[in-house]
Amino acid sequence: MVGQILKETIDKFNKRVSEDPKLAAEIGTMTRKVQVQVEDGDWYYFVLSNGRASDLVKGSIENPDIRVMATSETLKKLFTGELRAMKALATKKVRVQASLEDMLKLRKLF
């Protein structure tokens, strides 16, 4: 279920970037490897490159630039809008390892 939610989120993100020139400019041509570590389930990753997120892949990627760690329930709530990203971060239900610059740019993913 989490994999499907992540896939749908990536699809929505790619659509938004293609339709919103301001968002596309903000994301720019950065390349980042993103690892999503589901604490009670599978791990997933995707690569953000040239303003587009690649297809979601089950597994881990070597040397990710960004790590997102949470339980499957927390991720479901986060991506369905039941839980806001800032609250999830503040209550440590979601942990993110990334540079400040990356966190600011990629906040649009949530």
N, C-alpha and C positions, 0 to 999 in steps of 0.2 A: 504494500500500500504506500509506504513512504517513497519507494522508487517511482511509482506513478505520479505522486504529488510533485516530486522533484522534477520529473520530466515535464509535467504540465507547467510548472513554474519557469523552467528554462524556455519552453515554447512561448509563453507569455512575454518573458523578458526579451527574447529575440524579436518578437512582433513589435513590442513597444520601441525598441531601439530603431527598427526599420521605419517606424511611423513618426518618431519624435527626433527631429534634427538636434534639438538642444541636448537631449539625453545621449544621442550618438556622439556629439562633440565632447560631452563630459566624460564618457567612457573612453573615447579616443581609440588609439591603436594599441593600447596596453595588452600585454599577454600575461595571463596568470593561470596557474594550475590550482584548482579548487578541490579540496578533499572534504567530503561530508561524512563524518564518522558517527554513525548511528550506534549509540552505546549498547542498545539491546537488539541490534539487528545487523543488517549488511552495511558495508561501507560503499560509497559511491564517489565518483569524481567526474569533473568536466573541465574543459580548458576554455578560458575566455581569451579570444584573440580577434583583433581587428573589429571590436565592437559586437562580437557574436559569441554566444556560448555554444560549445560543441554538444553533441549528443551525450547523454548521461551514460556512464559506464559503471557497472558493478565491479568493485574491487578498490585497490589503492593505487596511488600514483607516487612515484618517487619524487622527493623534495617539493611538496606542494607549497605554493606561496601563501595560500589561505587555507586554514583548517576551521571547519565548523563542527562542533561536537555537542550532541544532545541526545535525549531519548527519542524513540519513535513518536511517542505521544506528544512531546513538546514540539517536534518538527511538524507534525500534522497540524497542531494548533497554530503554529507560527505561519505556515504557508496557507492555511485556510482563513486566516484573519482573526481567529479566536484569541490569539495572543500577539501583542505588539512586540516588535523587535527590541525596542529600547527597554521594555519591561522584562523581556526574556533575558537580555544581557544584564540588567541591573540586579535581577534576582538569581543570576548565575544558572538559569535553566538552560541557557545556551552559552557556550564558550567559543570565542573566536580568537584564533591566533593569526594575526595579520598586521601589516604596517598600518599606521594611522591613516596614511594616504589611501591605501586600499580600502579600509573600512569606510572612509568618507565617500569614495567613489562608488563602492558597491552597495551602499545602503539602499540604492534603488532596487536591488534584487529582492528586498523584503518589502 
